[in-house]
Amino acid sequence: MRIEGNATLPANSERVYALLLDPIVLAACIPGCQELIADGEGVYKMKMKVVIAAVSGDFVGKVSIEDPSPPNSYRLRIDGNGRIGIIKGVGDLKLATAEGGGTTVSYEGDAQVGGTIAAVGQRLLDTTARMMIRRFFDNLTKAVTNGHGPAVS
């Protein structure tokens, strides 16, 4: 499944980049994330609950930050396994100064699901992925405006 889009956040790129790497902020922003613990440079252990229609389950796995270029871009890799299947994804995030201030985060990547979770159908998976991304950026915007995360000048 191909995923792409962008979101504009009301903060400079240094602050947005720092928030996108902060495991506490990420755990609070990722829908269904129960735990995100640093496990080395740019690597996090993940626990999350995924609910799609009548299919739900817990996943454990790893989130990796690759090819970091602060405060402009990085690649995000996710590998998760659970009773209802697997989730794998890789995506590139690029930050740029938005017109009128703030930062636009552009993202594009590919996600794969397998097992019972894949049985819900492509259309429902696409809709759920878009909804989760929208919620993530809504939550990240709240974190920015409420002053959460690391201080960056």
N, CA, C and O atoms as a GROMACS GRO file, in nm:
protein
  612
    1MET      N    1   0.085  -0.116   0.000
    1MET     CA    2   0.000   0.000   0.000
    1MET      C    3   0.090   0.123   0.000
    1MET      O    4   0.182   0.132   0.081
    2ARG      N    5   0.064   0.216  -0.088
    2ARG     CA    6   0.140   0.340  -0.099
    2ARG      C    7   0.077   0.446  -0.010
    2ARG      O    8  -0.045   0.462  -0.008
    3ILE      N    9   0.161   0.518   0.064
    3ILE     CA   10   0.113   0.624   0.153
    3ILE      C   11   0.193   0.749   0.122
    3ILE      O   12   0.316   0.746   0.115
    4GLU      N   13   0.122   0.861   0.103
    4GLU     CA   14   0.191   0.987   0.081
    4GLU      C   15   0.100   1.103   0.115
    4GLU      O   16  -0.022   1.092   0.111
    5GLY      N   17   0.163   1.216   0.148
    5GLY     CA   18   0.088   1.335   0.182
    5GLY      C   19   0.177   1.434   0.253
    5GLY      O   20   0.299   1.422   0.252
    6ASN      N   21   0.113   1.534   0.316
    6ASN     CA   22   0.189   1.631   0.392
    6ASN      C   23   0.100   1.694   0.498
    6ASN      O   24  -0.023   1.687   0.491
    7ALA      N   25   0.166   1.755   0.595
    7ALA     CA   26   0.097   1.825   0.703
    7ALA      C   27   0.182   1.944   0.742
    7ALA      O   28   0.305   1.937   0.738
    8THR      N   29   0.117   2.054   0.779
    8THR     CA   30   0.189   2.173   0.822
    8THR      C   31   0.170   2.191   0.972
    8THR      O   32   0.058   2.185   1.023
    9LEU      N   33   0.282   2.214   1.040
    9LEU     CA   34   0.283   2.230   1.185
    9LEU      C   35   0.330   2.369   1.221
    9LEU      O   36   0.415   2.426   1.152
   10PRO      N   37   0.276   2.426   1.331
   10PRO     CA   38   0.309   2.564   1.369
   10PRO      C   39   0.437   2.576   1.452
   10PRO      O   40   0.434   2.624   1.565
   11ALA      N   41   0.549   2.532   1.395
   11ALA     CA   42   0.678   2.541   1.463
   11ALA      C   43   0.788   2.534   1.358
   11ALA      O   44   0.765   2.490   1.246
   12ASN      N   45   0.909   2.579   1.396
   12ASN     CA   46   1.019   2.572   1.301
   12ASN      C   47   1.064   2.428   1.281
   12ASN      O   48   1.030   2.339   1.359
   13SER      N   49   1.142   2.405   1.176
   13SER     CA   50   1.180   2.269   1.139
   13SER      C   51   1.267   2.202   1.245
   13SER      O   52   1.260   2.080   1.262
   14GLU      N   53   1.349   2.279   1.316
   14GLU     CA   54   1.432   2.219   1.421
   14GLU      C   55   1.344   2.160   1.531
   14GLU      O   56   1.370   2.049   1.578
   15ARG      N   57   1.242   2.234   1.572
   15ARG     CA   58   1.152   2.186   1.678
   15ARG      C   59   1.071   2.065   1.630
   15ARG      O   60   1.058   1.966   1.702
   16VAL      N   61   1.016   2.073   1.510
   16VAL     CA   62   0.937   1.961   1.456
   16VAL      C   63   1.024   1.837   1.443
   16VAL      O   64   0.981   1.728   1.479
   17TYR      N   65   1.144   1.853   1.391
   17TYR     CA   66   1.235   1.739   1.375
   17TYR      C   67   1.265   1.675   1.510
   17TYR      O   68   1.261   1.552   1.524
   18ALA      N   69   1.294   1.758   1.612
   18ALA     CA   70   1.322   1.705   1.746
   18ALA      C   71   1.201   1.629   1.801
   18ALA      O   72   1.218   1.523   1.862
   19LEU      N   73   1.081   1.681   1.782
   19LEU     CA   74   0.961   1.613   1.829
   19LEU      C   75   0.940   1.480   1.757
   19LEU      O   76   0.897   1.382   1.818
   20LEU      N   77   0.971   1.477   1.628
   20LEU     CA   78   0.954   1.354   1.550
   20LEU      C   79   1.054   1.245   1.590
   20LEU      O   80   1.039   1.130   1.549
   21LEU      N   81   1.155   1.280   1.670
   21LEU     CA   82   1.252   1.181   1.718
   21LEU      C   83   1.236   1.151   1.867
   21LEU      O   84   1.304   1.063   1.919
   22ASP      N   85   1.150   1.221   1.934
   22ASP     CA   86   1.132   1.204   2.079
   22ASP      C   87   1.037   1.087   2.106
   22ASP      O   88   0.920   1.095   2.069
   23PRO      N   89   1.085   0.978   2.169
   23PRO     CA   90   0.998   0.861   2.188
   23PRO      C   91   0.876   0.888   2.276
   23PRO      O   92   0.773   0.824   2.257
   24ILE      N   93   0.885   0.980   2.370
   24ILE     CA   94   0.770   1.011   2.456
   24ILE      C   95   0.663   1.082   2.374
   24ILE      O   96   0.545   1.049   2.384
   25VAL      N   97   0.704   1.179   2.295
   25VAL     CA   98   0.609   1.251   2.210
   25VAL      C   99   0.550   1.158   2.105
   25VAL      O  100   0.429   1.159   2.082
   26LEU      N  101   0.635   1.078   2.041
   26LEU     CA  102   0.585   0.985   1.939
   26LEU      C  103   0.484   0.887   1.997
   26LEU      O  104   0.380   0.862   1.936
   27ALA      N  105   0.514   0.831   2.113
   27ALA     CA  106   0.422   0.736   2.176
   27ALA      C  107   0.286   0.800   2.203
   27ALA      O  108   0.182   0.736   2.189
   28ALA      N  109   0.289   0.928   2.242
   28ALA     CA  110   0.164   0.999   2.270
   28ALA      C  111   0.089   1.034   2.141
   28ALA      O  112  -0.034   1.048   2.142
   29CYS      N  113   0.160   1.048   2.030
   29CYS     CA  114   0.099   1.090   1.905
   29CYS      C  115   0.053   0.976   1.815
   29CYS      O  116  -0.044   0.992   1.741
   30ILE      N  117   0.119   0.861   1.821
   30ILE     CA  118   0.085   0.749   1.733
   30ILE      C  119  -0.042   0.681   1.785
   30ILE      O  120  -0.043   0.629   1.897
   31PRO      N  121  -0.149   0.680   1.706
   31PRO     CA  122  -0.273   0.615   1.750
   31PRO      C  123  -0.249   0.468   1.784
   31PRO      O  124  -0.192   0.394   1.704
   32GLY      N  125  -0.292   0.426   1.901
   32GLY     CA  126  -0.279   0.287   1.943
   32GLY      C  127  -0.146   0.251   2.006
   32GLY      O  128  -0.129   0.139   2.054
   33CYS      N  129  -0.050   0.344   2.006
   33CYS     CA  130   0.082   0.314   2.062
   33CYS      C  131   0.072   0.304   2.214
   33CYS      O  132   0.024   0.396   2.281
   34GLN      N  133   0.119   0.193   2.267
   34GLN     CA  134   0.117   0.171   2.411
   34GLN      C  135   0.254   0.193   2.473
   34GLN      O  136   0.266   0.222   2.592
   35GLU      N  137   0.360   0.179   2.391
   35GLU     CA  138   0.495   0.191   2.443
   35GLU      C  139   0.593   0.212   2.328
   35GLU      O  140   0.583   0.148   2.223
   36LEU      N  141   0.688   0.302   2.350
   36LEU     CA  142   0.796   0.325   2.255
   36LEU      C  143   0.919   0.354   2.339
   36LEU      O  144   0.930   0.460   2.400
   37ILE      N  145   1.012   0.260   2.341
   37ILE     CA  146   1.129   0.268   2.428
   37ILE      C  147   1.256   0.266   2.344
   37ILE      O  148   1.273   0.180   2.257
   38ALA      N  149   1.344   0.365   2.370
   38ALA     CA  150   1.472   0.371   2.298
   38ALA      C  151   1.549   0.242   2.321
   38ALA      O  152   1.558   0.191   2.433
   39ASP      N  153   1.605   0.190   2.212
   39ASP     CA  154   1.680   0.064   2.217
   39ASP      C  155   1.805   0.075   2.129
   39ASP      O  156   1.834  -0.012   2.048
   40GLY      N  157   1.877   0.184   2.148
   40GLY     CA  158   1.995   0.210   2.066
   40GLY      C  159   1.977   0.338   1.989
   40GLY      O  160   1.872   0.402   1.996
   41GLU      N  161   2.079   0.376   1.916
   41GLU     CA  162   2.076   0.500   1.838
   41GLU      C  163   1.974   0.490   1.726
   41GLU      O  164   1.992   0.415   1.630
   42GLY      N  165   1.865   0.568   1.737
   42GLY     CA  166   1.763   0.571   1.633
   42GLY      C  167   1.677   0.447   1.623
   42GLY      O  168   1.611   0.426   1.521
   43VAL      N  169   1.676   0.363   1.728
   43VAL     CA  170   1.596   0.240   1.727
   43VAL      C  171   1.508   0.238   1.851
   43VAL      O  172   1.554   0.270   1.961
   44TYR      N  173   1.383   0.201   1.833
   44TYR     CA  174   1.286   0.197   1.943
   44TYR      C  175   1.211   0.065   1.942
   44TYR      O  176   1.175   0.014   1.835
   45LYS      N  177   1.187   0.010   2.060
   45LYS     CA  178   1.097  -0.104   2.074
   45LYS      C  179   0.956  -0.048   2.083
   45LYS      O  180   0.932   0.054   2.148
   46MET      N  181   0.863  -0.115   2.015
   46MET     CA  182   0.727  -0.064   2.005
   46MET      C  183   0.626  -0.169   2.050
   46MET      O  184   0.641  -0.288   2.023
   47LYS      N  185   0.522  -0.122   2.119
   47LYS     CA  186   0.402  -0.201   2.146
   47LYS      C  187   0.284  -0.115   2.107
   47LYS      O  188   0.275   0.002   2.146
   48MET      N  189   0.193  -0.173   2.029
   48MET     CA  190   0.074  -0.096   1.990
   48MET      C  191  -0.045  -0.187   1.966
   48MET      O  192  -0.030  -0.307   1.939
   49LYS      N  193  -0.162  -0.128   1.977
   49LYS     CA  194  -0.287  -0.200   1.950
   49LYS      C  195  -0.344  -0.143   1.822
   49LYS      O  196  -0.357  -0.021   1.806
   50VAL      N  197  -0.379  -0.232   1.731
   50VAL     CA  198  -0.436  -0.192   1.603
   50VAL      C  199  -0.580  -0.243   1.597
   50VAL      O  200  -0.607  -0.359   1.627
   51VAL      N  201  -0.671  -0.153   1.558
   51VAL     CA  202  -0.812  -0.189   1.542
   51VAL      C  203  -0.856  -0.145   1.403
   51VAL      O  204  -0.852  -0.027   1.370
   52ILE      N  205  -0.898  -0.244   1.323
   52ILE     CA  206  -0.953  -0.216   1.190
   52ILE      C  207  -1.080  -0.298   1.177
   52ILE      O  208  -1.078  -0.420   1.171
   53ALA      N  209  -1.192  -0.225   1.174
   53ALA     CA  210  -1.324  -0.289   1.168
   53ALA      C  211  -1.338  -0.387   1.284
   53ALA      O  212  -1.321  -0.350   1.399
   54ALA      N  213  -1.368  -0.514   1.253
   54ALA     CA  214  -1.388  -0.614   1.358
   54ALA      C  215  -1.258  -0.686   1.395
   54ALA      O  216  -1.260  -0.777   1.478
   55VAL      N  217  -1.146  -0.645   1.336
   55VAL     CA  218  -1.017  -0.710   1.361
   55VAL      C  219  -0.934  -0.619   1.450
   55VAL      O  220  -0.912  -0.503   1.418
   56SER      N  221  -0.887  -0.672   1.562
   56SER     CA  222  -0.799  -0.595   1.649
   56SER      C  223  -0.697  -0.687   1.713
   56SER      O  224  -0.720  -0.807   1.730
   57GLY      N  225  -0.585  -0.628   1.748
   57GLY     CA  226  -0.481  -0.706   1.813
   57GLY      C  227  -0.362  -0.622   1.852
   57GLY      O  228  -0.346  -0.509   1.807
   58ASP      N  229  -0.280  -0.679   1.937
   58ASP     CA  230  -0.158  -0.614   1.984
   58ASP      C  231  -0.041  -0.653   1.895
   58ASP      O  232  -0.032  -0.766   1.848
   59PHE      N  233   0.047  -0.558   1.874
   59PHE     CA  234   0.167  -0.580   1.794
   59PHE      C  235   0.288  -0.538   1.876
   59PHE      O  236   0.282  -0.443   1.954
   60VAL      N  237   0.398  -0.609   1.858
   60VAL     CA  238   0.526  -0.571   1.913
   60VAL      C  239   0.623  -0.564   1.797
   60VAL      O  240   0.609  -0.636   1.698
   61GLY      N  241   0.721  -0.477   1.810
   61GLY     CA  242   0.815  -0.466   1.699
   61GLY      C  243   0.918  -0.360   1.722
   61GLY      O  244   0.953  -0.327   1.835
   62LYS      N  245   0.965  -0.306   1.611
   62LYS     CA  246   1.076  -0.213   1.615
   62LYS      C  247   1.048  -0.098   1.519
   62LYS      O  248   0.995  -0.116   1.410
   63VAL      N  249   1.085   0.022   1.564
   63VAL     CA  250   1.080   0.142   1.481
   63VAL      C  251   1.224   0.190   1.468
   63VAL      O  252   1.294   0.206   1.569
   64SER      N  253   1.270   0.215   1.346
   64SER     CA  254   1.407   0.260   1.323
   64SER      C  255   1.409   0.389   1.245
   64SER      O  256   1.333   0.408   1.150
   65ILE      N  257   1.498   0.478   1.286
   65ILE     CA  258   1.524   0.603   1.214
   65ILE      C  259   1.651   0.580   1.133
   65ILE      O  260   1.756   0.547   1.189
   66GLU      N  261   1.641   0.599   1.002
   66GLU     CA  262   1.757   0.576   0.915
   66GLU      C  263   1.786   0.701   0.833
   66GLU      O  264   1.697   0.782   0.808
   67ASP      N  265   1.909   0.716   0.792
   67ASP     CA  266   1.953   0.827   0.708
   67ASP      C  267   1.911   0.964   0.762
   67ASP      O  268   1.856   1.045   0.688
   68PRO      N  269   1.936   0.990   0.891
   68PRO     CA  270   1.895   1.120   0.946
   68PRO      C  271   1.974   1.236   0.886
   68PRO      O  272   2.096   1.226   0.868
   69SER      N  273   1.905   1.344   0.856
   69SER     CA  274   1.966   1.467   0.807
   69SER      C  275   1.897   1.584   0.875
   69SER      O  276   1.815   1.654   0.814
   70PRO      N  277   1.931   1.606   1.005
   70PRO     CA  278   1.862   1.709   1.083
   70PRO      C  279   1.882   1.849   1.024
   70PRO      O  280   1.993   1.879   0.978
   71PRO      N  281   1.785   1.932   1.023
   71PRO     CA  282   1.642   1.913   1.052
   71PRO      C  283   1.560   1.895   0.925
   71PRO      O  284   1.446   1.941   0.918
   72ASN      N  285   1.616   1.828   0.825
   72ASN     CA  286   1.552   1.823   0.694
   72ASN      C  287   1.478   1.694   0.661
   72ASN      O  288   1.372   1.698   0.598
   73SER      N  289   1.532   1.578   0.702
   73SER     CA  290   1.470   1.454   0.657
   73SER      C  291   1.521   1.333   0.734
   73SER      O  292   1.624   1.340   0.802
   74TYR      N  293   1.448   1.224   0.724
   74TYR     CA  294   1.493   1.092   0.766
   74TYR      C  295   1.402   0.986   0.710
   74TYR      O  296   1.293   1.016   0.661
   75ARG      N  297   1.446   0.863   0.716
   75ARG     CA  298   1.366   0.748   0.674
   75ARG      C  299   1.320   0.676   0.799
   75ARG      O  300   1.398   0.656   0.893
   76LEU      N  301   1.193   0.636   0.801
   76LEU     CA  302   1.134   0.565   0.913
   76LEU      C  303   1.101   0.423   0.868
   76LEU      O  304   1.035   0.404   0.766
   77ARG      N  305   1.146   0.323   0.944
   77ARG     CA  306   1.117   0.183   0.914
   77ARG      C  307   1.044   0.123   1.033
   77ARG      O  308   1.086   0.141   1.148
   78ILE      N  309   0.934   0.052   1.006
   78ILE     CA  310   0.853  -0.012   1.110
   78ILE      C  311   0.836  -0.159   1.077
   78ILE      O  312   0.802  -0.195   0.965
   79ASP      N  313   0.862  -0.244   1.176
   79ASP     CA  314   0.839  -0.388   1.164
   79ASP      C  315   0.764  -0.433   1.288
   79ASP      O  316   0.814  -0.419   1.400
   80GLY      N  317   0.644  -0.488   1.270
   80GLY     CA  318   0.566  -0.534   1.384
   80GLY      C  319   0.500  -0.667   1.356
   80GLY      O  320   0.463  -0.699   1.243
   81ASN      N  321   0.487  -0.746   1.463
   81ASN     CA  322   0.422  -0.878   1.456
   81ASN      C  323   0.320  -0.889   1.568
   81ASN      O  324   0.338  -0.834   1.677
   82GLY      N  325   0.213  -0.959   1.538
   82GLY     CA  326   0.112  -0.983   1.640
   82GLY      C  327   0.029  -1.106   1.606
   82GLY      O  328   0.050  -1.169   1.502
   83ARG      N  329  -0.063  -1.138   1.692
   83ARG     CA  330  -0.148  -1.253   1.673
   83ARG      C  331  -0.228  -1.245   1.544
   83ARG      O  332  -0.259  -1.347   1.481
   84ILE      N  333  -0.263  -1.121   1.504
   84ILE     CA  334  -0.347  -1.106   1.384
   84ILE      C  335  -0.267  -1.076   1.257
   84ILE      O  336  -0.326  -1.050   1.152
   85GLY      N  337  -0.134  -1.080   1.265
   85GLY     CA  338  -0.058  -1.061   1.143
   85GLY      C  339   0.070  -0.983   1.160
   85GLY      O  340   0.127  -0.975   1.269
   86ILE      N  341   0.113  -0.925   1.050
   86ILE     CA  342   0.237  -0.847   1.048
   86ILE      C  343   0.210  -0.709   0.987
   86ILE      O  344   0.118  -0.691   0.907
   87ILE      N  345   0.292  -0.613   1.028
   87ILE     CA  346   0.289  -0.480   0.970
   87ILE      C  347   0.434  -0.443   0.940
   87ILE      O  348   0.521  -0.453   1.027
   88LYS      N  349   0.460  -0.402   0.818
   88LYS     CA  350   0.594  -0.356   0.779
   88LYS      C  351   0.575  -0.230   0.698
   88LYS      O  352   0.482  -0.217   0.618
   89GLY      N  353   0.665  -0.136   0.720
   89GLY     CA  354   0.656  -0.014   0.643
   89GLY      C  355   0.786   0.061   0.641
   89GLY      O  356   0.869   0.049   0.732
   90VAL      N  357   0.804   0.139   0.537
   90VAL     CA  358   0.919   0.228   0.527
   90VAL      C  359   0.869   0.355   0.460
   90VAL      O  360   0.793   0.352   0.364
   91GLY      N  361   0.916   0.468   0.515
   91GLY     CA  362   0.872   0.595   0.459
   91GLY      C  363   0.977   0.703   0.478
   91GLY      O  364   1.056   0.699   0.572
   92ASP      N  365   0.975   0.798   0.387
   92ASP     CA  366   1.066   0.912   0.393
   92ASP      C  367   0.988   1.034   0.439
   92ASP      O  368   0.880   1.064   0.386
   93LEU      N  369   1.043   1.105   0.538
   93LEU     CA  370   0.985   1.229   0.587
   93LEU      C  371   1.079   1.342   0.551
   93LEU      O  372   1.199   1.334   0.574
   94LYS      N  373   1.021   1.449   0.493
   94LYS     CA  374   1.100   1.567   0.455
   94LYS      C  375   1.034   1.689   0.514
   94LYS      O  376   0.913   1.708   0.503
   95LEU      N  377   1.115   1.774   0.578
   95LEU     CA  378   1.066   1.894   0.642
   95LEU      C  379   1.111   2.016   0.563
   95LEU      O  380   1.225   2.022   0.516
   96ALA      N  381   1.022   2.113   0.548
   96ALA     CA  382   1.053   2.237   0.476
   96ALA      C  383   0.977   2.351   0.542
   96ALA      O  384   0.869   2.331   0.598
   97THR      N  385   1.034   2.470   0.534
   97THR     CA  386   0.966   2.587   0.588
   97THR      C  387   0.839   2.612   0.507
   97THR      O  388   0.842   2.617   0.384
   98ALA      N  389   0.728   2.626   0.579
   98ALA     CA  390   0.599   2.647   0.514
   98ALA      C  391   0.581   2.794   0.481
   98ALA      O  392   0.637   2.882   0.547
   99GLU      N  393   0.503   2.821   0.378
   99GLU     CA  394   0.469   2.959   0.344
   99GLU      C  395   0.393   3.021   0.460
   99GLU      O  396   0.296   2.963   0.509
  100GLY      N  397   0.436   3.136   0.505
  100GLY     CA  398   0.372   3.201   0.619
  100GLY      C  399   0.424   3.153   0.753
  100GLY      O  400   0.370   3.192   0.856
  101GLY      N  401   0.527   3.071   0.754
  101GLY     CA  402   0.584   3.020   0.879
  101GLY      C  403   0.543   2.877   0.906
  101GLY      O  404   0.460   2.821   0.835
  102GLY      N  405   0.602   2.820   1.006
  102GLY     CA  406   0.576   2.681   1.039
  102GLY      C  407   0.658   2.587   0.953
  102GLY      O  408   0.749   2.630   0.881
  103THR      N  409   0.626   2.460   0.961
  103THR     CA  410   0.700   2.357   0.888
  103THR      C  411   0.603   2.263   0.820
  103THR      O  412   0.505   2.217   0.880
  104THR      N  413   0.630   2.234   0.694
  104THR     CA  414   0.553   2.133   0.622
  104THR      C  415   0.631   2.002   0.626
  104THR      O  416   0.748   1.997   0.586
  105VAL      N  417   0.566   1.898   0.673
  105VAL     CA  418   0.625   1.764   0.673
  105VAL      C  419   0.560   1.687   0.558
  105VAL      O  420   0.439   1.663   0.558
  106SER      N  421   0.643   1.650   0.460
  106SER     CA  422   0.596   1.567   0.349
  106SER      C  423   0.640   1.424   0.376
  106SER      O  424   0.752   1.401   0.420
  107TYR      N  425   0.551   1.329   0.350
  107TYR     CA  426   0.584   1.189   0.373
  107TYR      C  427   0.540   1.106   0.254
  107TYR      O  428   0.439   1.134   0.190
  108GLU      N  429   0.619   1.002   0.227
  108GLU     CA  430   0.582   0.906   0.125
  108GLU      C  431   0.649   0.774   0.159
  108GLU      O  432   0.763   0.770   0.206
  109GLY      N  433   0.578   0.666   0.134
  109GLY     CA  434   0.634   0.536   0.165
  109GLY      C  435   0.541   0.423   0.128
  109GLY      O  436   0.438   0.443   0.064
  110ASP      N  437   0.581   0.305   0.169
  110ASP     CA  438   0.504   0.184   0.142
  110ASP      C  439   0.482   0.107   0.270
  110ASP      O  440   0.570   0.099   0.356
  111ALA      N  441   0.364   0.051   0.284
  111ALA     CA  442   0.330  -0.032   0.400
  111ALA      C  443   0.277  -0.166   0.351
  111ALA      O  444   0.211  -0.175   0.247
  112GLN      N  445   0.307  -0.269   0.427
  112GLN     CA  446   0.258  -0.404   0.396
  112GLN      C  447   0.195  -0.462   0.521
  112GLN      O  448   0.244  -0.442   0.632
  113VAL      N  449   0.087  -0.533   0.502
  113VAL     CA  450   0.024  -0.607   0.611
  113VAL      C  451   0.002  -0.749   0.565
  113VAL      O  452  -0.017  -0.775   0.446
  114GLY      N  453   0.005  -0.841   0.660
  114GLY     CA  454  -0.018  -0.981   0.628
  114GLY      C  455  -0.094  -1.049   0.740
  114GLY      O  456  -0.099  -0.997   0.852
  115GLY      N  457  -0.151  -1.162   0.712
  115GLY     CA  458  -0.227  -1.235   0.813
  115GLY      C  459  -0.372  -1.191   0.815
  115GLY      O  460  -0.424  -1.139   0.717
  116THR      N  461  -0.437  -1.212   0.928
  116THR     CA  462  -0.578  -1.181   0.945
  116THR      C  463  -0.608  -1.035   0.916
  116THR      O  464  -0.712  -1.002   0.860
  117ILE      N  465  -0.517  -0.947   0.956
  117ILE     CA  466  -0.540  -0.803   0.937
  117ILE      C  467  -0.553  -0.768   0.788
  117ILE      O  468  -0.624  -0.674   0.754
  118ALA      N  469  -0.486  -0.841   0.702
  118ALA     CA  470  -0.494  -0.815   0.558
  118ALA      C  471  -0.629  -0.856   0.500
  118ALA      O  472  -0.666  -0.810   0.392
  119ALA      N  473  -0.702  -0.941   0.571
  119ALA     CA  474  -0.830  -0.991   0.520
  119ALA      C  475  -0.940  -0.886   0.521
  119ALA      O  476  -1.046  -0.908   0.462
  120VAL      N  477  -0.918  -0.771   0.588
  120VAL     CA  478  -1.024  -0.670   0.593
  120VAL      C  479  -1.041  -0.597   0.460
  120VAL      O  480  -1.143  -0.531   0.439
  121GLY      N  481  -0.945  -0.610   0.372
  121GLY     CA  482  -0.959  -0.551   0.239
  121GLY      C  483  -0.880  -0.423   0.222
  121GLY      O  484  -0.860  -0.346   0.317
  122GLN      N  485  -0.834  -0.401   0.100
  122GLN     CA  486  -0.747  -0.288   0.067
  122GLN      C  487  -0.813  -0.153   0.093
  122GLN      O  488  -0.750  -0.063   0.147
  123ARG      N  489  -0.939  -0.139   0.056
  123ARG     CA  490  -1.007  -0.011   0.072
  123ARG      C  491  -1.014   0.029   0.220
  123ARG      O  492  -0.988   0.144   0.255
  124LEU      N  493  -1.048  -0.065   0.306
  124LEU     CA  494  -1.057  -0.036   0.449
  124LEU      C  495  -0.918  -0.009   0.508
  124LEU      O  496  -0.904   0.076   0.595
  125LEU      N  497  -0.816  -0.080   0.461
  125LEU     CA  498  -0.680  -0.056   0.507
  125LEU      C  499  -0.634   0.085   0.467
  125LEU      O  500  -0.574   0.155   0.548
  126ASP      N  501  -0.663   0.125   0.344
  126ASP     CA  502  -0.626   0.260   0.298
  126ASP      C  503  -0.694   0.367   0.382
  126ASP      O  504  -0.631   0.463   0.426
  127THR      N  505  -0.823   0.351   0.405
  127THR     CA  506  -0.899   0.448   0.484
  127THR      C  507  -0.846   0.456   0.626
  127THR      O  508  -0.830   0.565   0.681
  128THR      N  509  -0.817   0.342   0.686
  128THR     CA  510  -0.765   0.338   0.823
  128THR      C  511  -0.627   0.402   0.830
  128THR      O  512  -0.597   0.475   0.924
  129ALA      N  513  -0.542   0.374   0.731
  129ALA     CA  514  -0.408   0.434   0.729
  129ALA      C  515  -0.417   0.586   0.721
  129ALA      O  516  -0.347   0.656   0.794
  130ARG      N  517  -0.501   0.638   0.634
  130ARG     CA  518  -0.518   0.784   0.623
  130ARG      C  519  -0.570   0.843   0.753
  130ARG      O  520  -0.524   0.950   0.794
  131MET      N  521  -0.664   0.775   0.818
  131MET     CA  522  -0.718   0.823   0.944
  131MET      C  523  -0.611   0.826   1.053
  131MET      O  524  -0.602   0.923   1.129
  132MET      N  525  -0.528   0.720   1.060
  132MET     CA  526  -0.423   0.715   1.161
  132MET      C  527  -0.318   0.825   1.138
  132MET      O  528  -0.269   0.884   1.233
  133ILE      N  529  -0.285   0.851   1.012
  133ILE     CA  530  -0.189   0.956   0.981
  133ILE      C  531  -0.247   1.092   1.019
  133ILE      O  532  -0.176   1.175   1.077
  134ARG      N  533  -0.373   1.117   0.988
  134ARG     CA  534  -0.437   1.243   1.025
  134ARG      C  535  -0.437   1.261   1.176
  134ARG      O  536  -0.407   1.370   1.226
  135ARG      N  537  -0.471   1.156   1.250
  135ARG     CA  538  -0.470   1.164   1.397
  135ARG      C  539  -0.329   1.189   1.451
  135ARG      O  540  -0.310   1.266   1.544
  136PHE      N  541  -0.230   1.122   1.390
  136PHE     CA  542  -0.092   1.143   1.432
  136PHE      C  543  -0.054   1.290   1.420
  136PHE      O  544  -0.002   1.348   1.515
  137PHE      N  545  -0.081   1.352   1.304
  137PHE     CA  546  -0.042   1.491   1.286
  137PHE      C  547  -0.129   1.586   1.370
  137PHE      O  548  -0.079   1.690   1.413
  138ASP      N  549  -0.254   1.553   1.394
  138ASP     CA  550  -0.336   1.632   1.486
  138ASP      C  551  -0.275   1.629   1.626
  138ASP      O  552  -0.263   1.732   1.692
  139ASN      N  553  -0.235   1.509   1.671
  139ASN     CA  554  -0.173   1.495   1.803
  139ASN      C  555  -0.038   1.566   1.809
  139ASN      O  556  -0.005   1.627   1.910
  140LEU      N  557   0.039   1.559   1.701
  140LEU     CA  558   0.169   1.626   1.698
  140LEU      C  559   0.151   1.778   1.700
  140LEU      O  560   0.229   1.849   1.764
  141THR      N  561   0.049   1.828   1.632
  141THR     CA  562   0.020   1.972   1.637
  141THR      C  563  -0.014   2.015   1.779
  141THR      O  564   0.030   2.121   1.824
  142LYS      N  565  -0.091   1.934   1.850
  142LYS     CA  566  -0.123   1.964   1.991
  142LYS      C  567   0.003   1.965   2.076
  142LYS      O  568   0.018   2.050   2.164
  143ALA      N  569   0.094   1.870   2.052
  143ALA     CA  570   0.219   1.865   2.127
  143ALA      C  571   0.302   1.991   2.102
  143ALA      O  572   0.362   2.046   2.194
  144VAL      N  573   0.304   2.037   1.977
  144VAL     CA  574   0.378   2.159   1.941
  144VAL      C  575   0.317   2.280   2.010
  144VAL      O  576   0.389   2.359   2.071
  145THR      N  577   0.187   2.294   2.001
  145THR     CA  578   0.121   2.414   2.055
  145THR      C  579   0.115   2.414   2.208
  145THR      O  580   0.106   2.520   2.269
  146ASN      N  581   0.120   2.296   2.269
  146ASN     CA  582   0.118   2.289   2.416
  146ASN      C  583   0.257   2.288   2.476
  146ASN      O  584   0.271   2.281   2.598
  147GLY      N  585   0.360   2.297   2.392
  147GLY     CA  586   0.497   2.307   2.441
  147GLY      C  587   0.555   2.177   2.491
  147GLY      O  588   0.648   2.180   2.572
  148HIS      N  589   0.505   2.062   2.447
  148HIS     CA  590   0.559   1.933   2.490
  148HIS      C  591   0.685   1.900   2.412
  148HIS      O  592   0.712   1.958   2.306
  149GLY      N  593   0.762   1.808   2.466
  149GLY     CA  594   0.881   1.762   2.396
  149GLY      C  595   1.003   1.844   2.429
  149GLY      O  596   0.997   1.932   2.514
  150PRO      N  597   1.114   1.814   2.362
  150PRO     CA  598   1.239   1.880   2.392
  150PRO      C  599   1.238   2.026   2.351
  150PRO      O  600   1.175   2.062   2.251
  151ALA      N  601   1.306   2.109   2.427
  151ALA     CA  602   1.319   2.251   2.394
  151ALA      C  603   1.422   2.265   2.284
  151ALA      O  604   1.533   2.212   2.294
  152VAL      N  605   1.386   2.336   2.180
  152VAL     CA  606   1.477   2.360   2.068
  152VAL      C  607   1.467   2.506   2.033
  152VAL      O  608   1.357   2.559   2.018
  153SER      N  609   1.579   2.573   2.021
  153SER     CA  610   1.574   2.716   1.985
  153SER      C  611   1.580   2.735   1.836
  153SER      O  612   1.576   2.849   1.788
   0.00000   0.00000   0.00000
